[in-house]
Amino acid sequence: MNLCKFLDVEFLKPEDVLKKLKISQAKLYRLVKTHQFPPPVKIGTANRWLASDLEAYLSAQIAATRSDTETEASA
């Protein structure tokens, strides 16, 4: 049974995540190590990230940036 087929999960390769975030591999794993970015899912020996985790991370970054900007504007 292919559980991923039923869950409609999209996995991203490390190079896809790096390209979207425009960061180095070292920076990506540093963010994971410091719990600032979701850890990868191990599939065999390969690391893959859930596309939904990347979207949630980016949404949180956007929200944080906007709330910082609003705070500065009201000061």
Secondary structure, 3 states (H helix, E strand, C coil): CCHHHHHCCCEECHHHHHHHHCCCHHHHHHHHHCCCCCCCEEECCEEEEEHHHHHHHHHHHHHHHHHHHHHHHHC
